[in-house]
Amino acid sequence: MKSLTVDLGSRSYPIYIGPGLIDRRDLLTPHITGKQVLVVTNETVAPLYLDRLLALLNGYQVATVVLPDGEQFKTLETLDAIFTQLLTSRFDRGVTLIALGGGVVGDMTGFAAASYQRGVAFIQVPTTLLSQVDSSVGGKTGVNHRLGKNMIGAFHQPQLVLADTDTLRTLEPRQLSAGVAEVIKYGLINDPEFFVWLEQNMHALMALDGDALAYAIGRSCADKAAIVASDERESGQRALLNLGHTFGHAIETGMGYGEWLHGEAVGTGMLLAAEVSARMGWMGTNEVERIRDLLARAKLPLKAPADMSGARFLDLMAVDKKVHAGKLRFVLMRGIGQSFITGEVAPEQIAAAIDAHHEVG
């Protein structure tokens, strides 16, 4: 087992990474604040892992919520099922919510915890690669709106992240690839040595090699934890974690939630960011090709949706959390591992890059 800490002073919390952790009562229960527990999962994960988690909770007053599976259900309407169960169970401010599932379950459970009685404790037990390396760490919670992704939410840090790498063996190949996109992101943001490691070890990662998984998850979480500790509420450096997301969120919203997996959209978004960076003269075309090659080896889509023009992207990007004072900010790159934030790219240049991407991608 690997462990590391998200350093937020009195609100610091551990991340445990390794096989068999979903059966470790000694790791879980010290972070449950009272005797009331609500476990939130979905209809795909529940048959696989819910009984094993519930077996650790003897002696607690436990209720469960099983949500439908899919990004299209990450809505205020679905969130109401969590609040209804909390109130039906008469759970008070001492309740701890446990999110058992991928990024959608984690985001919704965290938002429910942030909102119920103005804030209660929650724990992340992520079961997808994407959630283990990204969405379970850092305290971003929320739901989607038909006009924009993750536009309704709150910052609310978990008490614990318990990442059992054995759960990744039940992932569908497409979900695995989506998670690898977020792993690649950390190499592109500020960790060029990790990017090189991924170039050398992508085959092992895609084959679910235990050592490769543990290393990639640990390194990704360490990279994210360092950024979150320095900028919890995204007033500066944390925005770098949005590399590829401005483009990716436009794809998800434009195509309809669930048509593209989040990681698939982010992967294509990172390639678009690289191509814009090259067009601006900030990044060499050889580095763009290295990024394209690594994404291809991760079996991620390399082309933006054919029916989404540059103009359509810009229209969707106008409703984005990264718009500040009416100006859309992008995370671009001066090279692999050298990302930066800028609002100085003209919209016409973004649209041109996207339209060109359709032709050459």
C-alpha positions as CSV (number, residue, x, y, z in Angstrom):
1,M,0.0,0.0,0.0
2,K,1.1,3.5,-0.8
3,S,-0.1,6.5,1.2
4,L,0.2,10.3,0.9
5,T,-1.5,13.3,2.4
6,V,-3.3,16.2,0.9
7,D,-1.9,19.0,3.1
8,L,-4.7,21.4,4.0
9,G,-3.8,22.1,7.6
10,S,-6.5,21.0,10.0
11,R,-8.5,19.6,7.0
12,S,-5.7,17.4,5.7
13,Y,-6.6,13.9,4.7
14,P,-4.8,10.7,3.6
15,I,-5.0,8.9,0.3
16,Y,-4.4,5.2,0.5
17,I,-3.6,3.3,-2.8
18,G,-3.2,-0.4,-3.2
19,P,-4.9,-3.8,-3.7
20,G,-7.5,-5.1,-1.3
21,L,-8.2,-1.8,0.5
22,I,-12.0,-2.1,0.1
23,D,-11.8,-4.8,2.8
24,R,-9.7,-2.8,5.3
25,R,-11.9,-1.7,8.2
26,D,-8.8,-0.4,10.0
27,L,-8.3,2.2,7.2
28,L,-11.9,3.2,6.8
29,T,-13.6,3.5,10.2
30,P,-11.2,6.0,11.8
31,H,-12.4,8.6,9.3
32,I,-16.2,8.0,10.0
33,T,-17.2,10.9,12.3
34,G,-20.2,9.4,14.1
35,K,-22.4,6.3,14.0
36,Q,-24.6,7.2,11.0
37,V,-23.4,6.2,7.5
38,L,-25.0,6.7,4.1
39,V,-23.3,4.7,1.3
40,V,-23.9,6.1,-2.2
41,T,-23.1,4.0,-5.2
42,N,-24.6,3.1,-8.6
43,E,-26.3,0.2,-10.3
44,T,-23.1,-1.0,-11.9
45,V,-20.8,-0.8,-8.9
46,A,-23.3,-2.0,-6.3
47,P,-23.4,-5.7,-7.4
48,L,-19.6,-5.8,-7.4
49,Y,-18.5,-4.1,-4.2
50,L,-21.4,-2.8,-2.0
51,D,-21.7,-5.9,0.1
52,R,-18.0,-5.9,0.8
53,L,-18.1,-2.3,2.0
54,L,-21.2,-2.8,4.1
55,A,-19.4,-5.7,5.8
56,L,-17.0,-3.2,7.3
57,L,-19.8,-1.1,8.8
58,N,-21.1,-3.4,11.5
59,G,-22.1,-1.4,14.5
60,Y,-23.1,1.7,12.5
61,Q,-26.6,2.9,11.5
62,V,-26.3,2.4,7.7
63,A,-28.4,3.3,4.8
64,T,-27.7,3.0,1.0
65,V,-28.6,4.8,-2.2
66,V,-28.1,3.1,-5.5
67,L,-28.1,5.7,-8.4
68,P,-28.5,5.1,-12.1
69,D,-25.1,4.9,-13.9
70,G,-23.9,7.5,-16.3
71,E,-22.9,11.1,-16.7
72,Q,-26.4,11.9,-18.0
73,F,-27.7,11.3,-14.5
74,K,-25.3,13.8,-12.8
75,T,-28.2,16.2,-12.2
76,L,-30.0,18.0,-9.4
77,E,-33.0,15.6,-10.0
78,T,-30.8,12.6,-9.3
79,L,-29.1,14.3,-6.3
80,D,-32.5,14.6,-4.7
81,A,-32.5,10.8,-4.1
82,I,-29.5,11.2,-1.7
83,F,-31.2,14.0,0.2
84,T,-34.4,12.0,0.4
85,Q,-32.6,9.0,1.9
86,L,-30.7,11.2,4.4
87,L,-34.0,12.7,5.6
88,T,-35.9,9.5,5.6
89,S,-33.2,7.9,7.7
90,R,-33.3,11.0,10.0
91,F,-29.6,11.4,9.8
92,D,-28.1,14.3,11.6
93,R,-25.0,16.4,11.3
94,G,-22.9,13.5,12.6
95,V,-23.6,11.5,9.4
96,T,-20.7,10.4,7.1
97,L,-21.5,9.9,3.5
98,I,-19.3,7.3,1.6
99,A,-19.0,7.6,-2.2
100,L,-18.5,4.1,-3.7
101,G,-18.0,4.4,-7.5
102,G,-16.5,6.6,-10.2
103,G,-16.4,10.3,-10.7
104,V,-20.1,10.9,-11.1
105,V,-20.9,9.1,-7.8
106,G,-18.0,10.9,-6.1
107,D,-19.0,14.4,-7.3
108,M,-22.6,13.9,-6.4
109,T,-22.0,12.4,-3.0
110,G,-19.5,15.2,-2.2
111,F,-22.0,17.9,-3.2
112,A,-24.7,16.3,-1.2
113,A,-22.3,16.2,1.8
114,A,-21.4,19.9,1.3
115,S,-25.1,20.8,1.2
116,Y,-26.9,18.6,3.8
117,Q,-27.4,20.6,7.0
118,R,-24.8,23.0,5.5
119,G,-22.0,20.4,5.5
120,V,-21.3,16.9,6.7
121,A,-18.4,14.5,6.4
122,F,-17.8,12.3,3.4
123,I,-15.3,9.6,2.3
124,Q,-14.2,8.7,-1.3
125,V,-13.9,5.0,-2.3
126,P,-13.2,5.5,-6.0
127,T,-13.5,2.4,-8.3
128,T,-12.4,3.8,-11.7
129,L,-9.0,4.9,-12.8
130,L,-10.2,8.4,-13.6
131,S,-11.7,8.8,-10.1
132,Q,-8.7,7.4,-8.4
133,V,-6.2,9.7,-10.0
134,D,-8.3,12.8,-10.3
135,S,-11.9,13.4,-9.3
136,S,-11.7,11.9,-5.8
137,V,-8.9,14.1,-4.8
138,G,-9.2,17.9,-4.2
139,G,-12.7,18.5,-3.0
140,K,-14.4,19.6,-6.2
141,T,-18.0,18.4,-6.1
142,G,-21.1,19.2,-8.2
143,V,-23.6,18.3,-10.8
144,N,-24.2,19.2,-14.5
145,H,-26.7,21.5,-16.1
146,R,-28.0,21.0,-19.6
147,L,-26.3,24.4,-20.5
148,G,-22.9,23.6,-18.8
149,K,-20.9,20.9,-17.1
150,N,-20.1,21.2,-13.4
151,M,-21.6,24.7,-13.2
152,I,-23.4,23.9,-9.9
153,G,-21.3,22.7,-7.1
154,A,-19.1,23.4,-4.1
155,F,-15.6,22.9,-2.7
156,H,-15.8,20.2,0.0
157,Q,-12.9,18.1,1.0
158,P,-13.2,14.4,1.9
159,Q,-12.0,12.8,5.1
160,L,-10.2,10.0,3.3
161,V,-9.6,8.7,-0.2
162,L,-9.4,4.9,-0.3
163,A,-8.3,3.7,-3.7
164,D,-8.4,0.0,-4.1
165,T,-6.5,-0.9,-7.3
166,D,-8.1,-4.3,-7.5
167,T,-11.4,-2.6,-8.5
168,L,-9.8,-1.5,-11.8
169,R,-9.8,-5.1,-13.0
170,T,-13.6,-4.9,-13.6
171,L,-13.3,-1.7,-15.7
172,E,-14.5,-1.8,-19.3
173,P,-11.6,-1.0,-21.7
174,R,-13.2,2.3,-22.6
175,Q,-13.4,3.4,-19.0
176,L,-9.7,2.4,-18.5
177,S,-8.7,4.6,-21.4
178,A,-10.7,7.5,-20.1
179,G,-8.8,7.3,-16.8
180,V,-5.4,7.1,-18.6
181,A,-6.2,10.5,-20.2
182,E,-6.2,12.1,-16.8
183,V,-3.0,10.4,-15.9
184,I,-1.4,11.8,-19.1
185,K,-2.6,15.2,-18.1
186,Y,-0.3,15.3,-15.1
187,G,2.7,14.7,-17.3
188,L,1.7,17.5,-19.6
189,I,1.0,20.0,-16.8
190,N,4.2,20.1,-14.9
191,D,5.8,16.6,-14.8
192,P,7.8,15.9,-18.0
193,E,9.6,13.0,-16.4
194,F,6.3,11.3,-15.8
195,F,5.3,11.9,-19.4
196,V,8.5,10.1,-20.5
197,W,7.7,7.2,-18.0
198,L,4.2,6.9,-19.6
199,E,5.8,6.7,-23.1
200,Q,7.9,3.9,-21.8
201,N,5.2,2.1,-19.8
202,M,1.9,2.7,-21.6
203,H,1.6,-1.0,-22.6
204,A,2.0,-2.2,-19.0
205,L,-0.5,0.4,-17.8
206,M,-3.1,-0.6,-20.4
207,A,-2.5,-4.3,-19.5
208,L,-3.4,-3.4,-15.8
209,D,0.1,-4.4,-14.6
210,G,-0.1,-3.9,-10.8
211,D,3.2,-2.2,-10.4
212,A,2.5,0.2,-13.3
213,L,-0.9,1.0,-12.0
214,A,0.3,1.7,-8.4
215,Y,3.1,4.0,-9.7
216,A,0.9,5.9,-12.1
217,I,-1.9,6.4,-9.5
218,G,0.5,7.4,-6.8
219,R,2.4,9.9,-9.0
220,S,-0.8,11.4,-10.3
221,C,-2.3,11.8,-6.8
222,A,1.0,13.3,-5.6
223,D,1.1,15.8,-8.4
224,K,-2.5,16.8,-7.8
225,A,-2.2,16.9,-4.0
226,A,0.7,19.4,-4.3
227,I,-1.3,21.7,-6.6
228,V,-4.4,21.5,-4.4
229,A,-2.4,22.2,-1.2
230,S,-1.0,25.4,-2.8
231,D,-4.3,26.6,-4.2
232,E,-7.4,24.8,-2.8
233,R,-10.1,27.0,-4.4
234,E,-8.5,27.5,-7.8
235,S,-7.5,31.2,-7.5
236,G,-4.3,30.6,-9.5
237,Q,-2.2,27.5,-10.0
238,R,-5.0,24.9,-9.6
239,A,-6.5,26.1,-12.8
240,L,-3.7,24.2,-14.6
241,L,-5.5,21.0,-13.7
242,N,-8.1,22.1,-16.3
243,L,-5.7,21.3,-19.1
244,G,-7.9,20.0,-21.9
245,H,-11.1,20.5,-19.9
246,T,-12.3,23.7,-21.6
247,F,-12.4,21.9,-24.9
248,G,-13.5,18.7,-23.3
249,H,-16.4,20.1,-21.4
250,A,-17.6,21.7,-24.7
251,I,-17.6,18.3,-26.3
252,E,-19.5,16.7,-23.4
253,T,-22.1,19.4,-23.4
254,G,-22.4,19.7,-27.1
255,M,-22.7,15.9,-27.8
256,G,-25.0,15.3,-24.8
257,Y,-23.7,14.0,-21.4
258,G,-22.7,10.3,-21.6
259,E,-22.0,10.2,-25.3
260,W,-18.4,10.8,-24.8
261,L,-16.8,9.7,-21.5
262,H,-15.2,12.6,-19.5
263,G,-11.7,11.3,-20.0
264,E,-12.2,10.8,-23.7
265,A,-13.3,14.4,-24.1
266,V,-10.4,15.6,-22.0
267,G,-7.9,13.6,-24.1
268,T,-9.1,15.2,-27.3
269,G,-9.2,18.5,-25.5
270,M,-5.5,18.2,-24.5
271,L,-4.6,17.5,-28.1
272,L,-6.6,20.6,-29.2
273,A,-4.7,22.6,-26.6
274,A,-1.4,21.3,-27.9
275,E,-2.4,22.2,-31.5
276,V,-3.5,25.7,-30.4
277,S,-0.2,26.1,-28.6
278,A,1.8,25.0,-31.7
279,R,-0.2,27.5,-33.9
280,M,0.7,30.2,-31.5
281,G,4.4,29.3,-31.7
282,W,4.6,28.2,-28.1
283,M,5.1,24.5,-28.7
284,G,6.9,22.4,-31.3
285,T,5.0,20.2,-33.7
286,N,7.2,17.3,-32.7
287,E,5.8,17.6,-29.2
288,V,2.3,17.7,-30.5
289,E,3.0,14.4,-32.3
290,R,4.4,12.8,-29.1
291,I,1.1,13.8,-27.4
292,R,-0.9,12.4,-30.2
293,D,1.0,9.2,-30.2
294,L,0.6,8.6,-26.5
295,L,-3.1,9.3,-26.6
296,A,-3.4,6.9,-29.5
297,R,-1.6,4.2,-27.5
298,A,-4.1,4.8,-24.7
299,K,-6.8,4.1,-27.3
300,L,-8.4,7.5,-26.9
301,P,-10.2,9.4,-29.7
302,L,-8.0,11.8,-31.6
303,K,-10.6,13.8,-33.5
304,A,-13.2,16.2,-32.2
305,P,-16.8,15.5,-33.2
306,A,-17.2,16.1,-36.9
307,D,-20.4,18.1,-36.5
308,M,-19.0,20.5,-33.9
309,S,-17.4,23.5,-35.6
310,G,-15.0,25.9,-34.1
311,A,-17.9,28.4,-33.7
312,R,-20.0,25.8,-31.9
313,F,-17.1,25.1,-29.5
314,L,-16.8,28.9,-28.7
315,D,-20.5,29.1,-28.1
316,L,-20.4,26.3,-25.6
317,M,-17.2,27.6,-24.0
318,A,-18.9,30.9,-23.2
319,V,-20.7,29.1,-20.4
320,D,-17.7,27.8,-18.5
321,K,-16.3,28.2,-15.0
322,K,-13.0,29.4,-16.5
323,V,-14.6,32.6,-18.0
324,H,-13.3,35.5,-16.0
325,A,-14.5,39.1,-16.5
326,G,-16.0,38.1,-19.8
327,K,-12.7,36.6,-21.1
328,L,-12.2,32.8,-21.5
329,R,-9.0,31.6,-20.1
330,F,-7.2,28.6,-21.6
331,V,-4.6,26.2,-20.2
332,L,-2.0,25.9,-23.0
333,M,1.6,24.6,-23.2
334,R,5.1,25.9,-23.9
335,G,6.2,22.3,-24.1
336,I,5.5,19.0,-22.5
337,G,5.3,19.6,-18.7
338,Q,5.2,23.4,-19.2
339,S,1.6,24.4,-19.0
340,F,0.4,27.9,-18.4
341,I,-2.9,29.9,-18.2
342,T,-3.7,32.6,-20.7
343,G,-6.6,34.7,-21.8
344,E,-4.6,36.2,-24.7
345,V,-5.7,33.8,-27.5
346,A,-8.2,35.4,-29.9
347,P,-11.4,33.4,-30.3
348,E,-10.8,33.3,-34.1
349,Q,-7.6,31.5,-33.5
350,I,-9.2,28.9,-31.3
351,A,-12.0,28.3,-33.9
352,A,-9.5,28.0,-36.7
353,A,-7.4,25.5,-34.8
354,I,-10.5,23.4,-34.1
355,D,-11.7,23.5,-37.7
356,A,-8.2,22.6,-38.9
357,H,-8.1,19.7,-36.4
358,H,-11.1,18.1,-38.1
359,E,-9.2,18.0,-41.3
360,V,-5.8,16.7,-40.0
361,G,-6.8,14.9,-36.8
